[in-house]
Amino acid sequence: MAGAAHCSLQAKRLLLDPKFEGYKLSLEPLACYQLGLDAAVAEVKLRDDQYTLDHMRAFGMYNYLHLDSWYQDNVYYVDQFGRVMNLSVTLDTALQKPREVFRLPTDLTAYDNRLCASIHFSSSTWVTLSDGTGRLYLIKSGKRGNSASEKWEIVFNEELGSPFIIAHSVSFVKSDKHSVAVLLLRVEKDELDTKGSGFHITLEWVTIAEISKEGDHRYDIFKRRVLQGKSVPHYAAIEPSGDGLMIVSYKPFKFMQDEDDKLEENDDAKATNEKKDPLYYWQQTEDDVTITVHIPQDITKDDIKVCFSPGNICVILKDQPPLMEGKLYSSVDHESCTWIIRENKSLEISLIKKNEGPRWPELIVGDTRGEFIMDSSQCSEITESLMHLTSEVMNPNPEKENPPCNAQELEECDAFLEDSASLCRFDGDTLKVTHVINLGSNQYLFSVVVDPREMPCFCLRHDVDALLWQPHSDQPENMWEHIATFNALGYVQASKQDKKFMACAPDYSYAALCECLRRVFIYRQPTPLSTVLYNRKEGRQVGQVAKQLVATLEANDPILGFQATSERLFVLTTKTLFLIKVNSGN
């Protein structure tokens, strides 16, 4: 990541509400409809050899319900017979049974080591589908959600190695050629990993392109690239143009390169290592700076030219380009500066500081070829000056006027393990990281598709709030835009120990989370009040209130899928599909 631009996320102040007072529990009834399924959902439970946290995150917490963002209130799931079932809602009171739109050609029961089947909607007419056995299908679907025009037709299918799930896919046209790029996620055994979990994560980026040759019109694999990491990514998405990739993960990913690239990379590494040898060493006191430069054996005093000025230095050997040249960090008394050649054939330069006392953080501004050497007395002095900032006990004197930060004051829901996740953008041509954001304590919460033509948005915790970010791959100056805020949701969700899935409406009108069994929590955005309400403590009038609603499902089976639209929540269990009417349509 040496050449990557280190960026930061800029929150919009107008979208933050520092005076938010919390959610008020509302007892207003929620219309809940349920549909019994003809066949159970094709749930695949974890095997004994899938015992790591990564297996649980990737496959054990998989969302079996797939929302088609290209068409309103259109969801899909795969049942135990390998049928892709669809429910398209137009009127809640006239719900139709889920209908079959496609049947996997593979007999899934014949495979012992398969994963769950996965679907991703690349465009309004293209679908990528995995049966969980390692086979990828590219399907032309026609206009979906309409039984008359929806007809799923396989245009490509191929065995791509070990089983995988589809993380993301996009459809795009480049140079008048249609292509579909798909991201495949695997958790694979790592024989070289003897200290960790024994597994690594691979993301395979496959591009399938349209090929037309002498009347032969078909789709085939155009390019395959593999990234490898040590943790399941929270978020992984291909840019709409197919030119790049964005990943949010706890541990970094990198592309696995072929032999030619490795040789080239090794040459670059060697060159870099050679450059790392310092050109000069320097020390300083409060009064002066001493520079030591190693010179060739055949160099004499007459071959050396050192020029001093109040703010610059230049060192030239024979008639060669300057060995050292540039602006000094601070002014020197140039008439008192000297240089000599030591017996070990090193050039020693003494600079007298014009202003005594302040330490220089660098010798020549912007020059990183030198190395600063600090003596033991200076190290002791710095350590002593920082002693007052540290303590061997947690909170030695909490009664004093300005007590130090006490970690004991943090609540359990404020702590989470992965406090060093990063967001990386990879270039599809160079396979290098171009942008990096260290997310620090901005915990990843969930992702949502707001506009299917754009990349999925991701939601991060910022202090107590949850902020929604929209990636813009075509806007380098505004690559991640803050588009919505869910007040206090970051804090609220942390207290839900049994939560399984989180989602929000594409119009940001509400956020929702569900537990493993039965309960669904809905958090609406603040809305104006129709009646007058006053704050008891402060006596001021309250203009708007944010409501929390709770729905309890009549089901004993665990929740397997959870999706949100602007009007409804879809909740999938093994044998039932629930619809919760959250907002009335305009």
Salt bridges, closest charged atoms under 4 A:
GLU21 OE2 - ARG540 NH2 2.31
GLU28 OE2 - ARG524 NH2 3.45
GLU28 OE1 - LYS547 NZ 3.41
GLU43 OE2 - LYS45 NZ 3.38
ASP49 OD1 - ARG47 NE 3.17
ASP68 OD2 - ARG144 NE 2.66
ASP73 OD2 - ARG568 NH1 3.02
ASP79 OD2 - ARG83 NE 2.70
ASP92 OD1 - ARG568 NE 2.71
ASP92 OD2 - LYS581 NZ 3.25
GLU100 OE1 - ARG83 NH1 3.95
GLU100 OE1 - ARG103 NH2 3.28
GLU150 OE1 - ARG99 NH2 2.60
GLU159 OE1 - ARG135 NH2 3.63
GLU188 OE1 - HIS200 NE2 3.35
ASP190 OD2 - HIS200 ND1 3.18
ASP190 OD2 - LYS230 NZ 3.75
ASP193 OD2 - LYS230 NZ 2.62
GLU204 OE1 - ARG186 NH1 2.80
GLU204 OE2 - ARG224 NE 2.46
GLU210 OE2 - HIS217 NE2 3.02
ASP216 OD2 - ARG218 NE 2.99
ASP220 OD2 - ARG218 NH1 2.99
GLU239 OE2 - ARG425 NE 2.71
ASP243 OD1 - LYS174 NZ 2.39
ASP298 OD2 - LYS318 NZ 3.85
GLU348 OE2 - ARG342 NH2 2.90
ASP367 OD1 - ARG369 NE 3.10
GLU381 OE2 - ARG359 NH2 3.26
ASP414 OD1 - ARG461 NH2 3.09
GLU418 OE2 - ARG57 NH1 2.62
GLU418 OE1 - HIS234 NE2 2.87
ASP427 OD1 - ARG425 NH1 3.65
ASP451 OD1 - ARG453 NE 3.18
GLU454 OE1 - HIS472 ND1 3.87
GLU481 OE2 - LYS12 NZ 2.81
GLU481 OE1 - HIS472 NE2 2.75
GLU515 OE1 - ARG519 NE 3.24
GLU538 OE1 - ARG540 NE 2.57
GLU567 OE1 - ARG568 NH1 3.51
GLU567 OE1 - LYS581 NZ 2.95
